[in-house]
């Protein structure tokens, strides 16, 4: 049963992703955090199998959070996937340079998301 931590400040986005993953055939367990700081704390307390990271969040953005997660020994090898509406030239490269393992654009394809995440596990 893959454990996913979704770090996202928008409650509607968290609800959608949770429903999509939990309704899939892959038995995902979804933890949620509404800020980067809360996500880092939750990841430390309960390391997930994969982290979905919103890039644009107030106070600390997802790229800064990713960099911090990569410095934590017990979390440094967990796949982090950027989930973002940022689709400008260079955005994908910036997420990968920050330490993300993948990049998925919003709006998500609800039919493909579970399999896209499994490919990183």
N, C-alpha and C positions, 0 to 999 in steps of 0.2 A: 504494500500500500504506500505509494509515493506521498511524502509530506512536502507540501509547497507552502512557503511563506510569501504572501503577497503584500508588498509595501506600497501603499497608494493612499493619497490624501482624499480622493473622491469616493464617497460611500457608494454611489451608484456603480462606479467601475468595479469596486470590490465585490459588490453583490453579484454583478453579472459574471465575473470570472469565477467566483465561488460556485455559483449555480452551474455554470458550464462544466467545470472540472468535476464537481460532485455528481453530476448527472451522466458523466461519461462512463464507459465500460472499464475504466482503469482504476477505480477505487481510490481516487485522490483524497487526501486529507488536506484541508486548507486552513492555515493560520493567517491572520490578517493584522496589519499594523497601519495606523493612519498617519504616521510620520516616519521620517528616516530614523530619528533617535529611538522611537518605540520599536521599530523594526530591528535595529541593531541589538537592542536589549533583548528582544524576544528570540532572535537568532542565537544569542549567547546562552540564554536559558534553556532553549529547546531547539538545538540545531536541526534545520530541515534538510531534506534531500535536494531541494532546489529553491532558489529565491527569484521571484518575479519582482522587478524593481521599476516603479514609475520614475521617469527622469525628472519631470518638473514638479517639485514640491516646495512649499514654503520653508523657510528657516534653513534647511539643509536639503540640497537637491540629491537626486538618486546617484549621480556620478560621484559626489563627495562621499555618500554613504557606501557606495561600492568600494571606493578606495580604502575606507576605514575597515570594512569587512575583510578585505584582502590582507590586512595587517594582523588579523586575529588568527592565531595558529590553528585553532580548532575549526575555523570557518573558511580558511583560505582556499580550500579545494572544492567548496560547494559551488555548483554552477549558478551563475547569476545571469538572468535574462532581462534585458531592458525591454520594457513594455511602454511605448511612448507614441504620442501624436507628432513628435518632432520628425519631420521627414525632409528636411532641407539637406542640401549637399553637404556632406561631411558629418552629419549627425551620427550615422552608423559607426563611422570610424572613431568619433569621440567616445562613444559608449564602449567600444572595444578597447580603446586606449586606457580608459578608466578601470578596466578589469572585468567588464562584462564578457560573458561567453557567447552571447547571442543578442539578437535585436529583433523584436516583433513590433510592427506598427499597429497603432490604433487607427480606426476601429478594428477590433480583432475579428478573425473569421472563427465563429463559434464552432464550426464543424471541424476545423483543423487544429485549434489550440491544444487540445489534449495530446494529440500525436506529436505536435511540434515540441511540447515540453518533454514528452517521453524520450525523444531523440537526444536530449541532453543528459539523460540519466544513465 
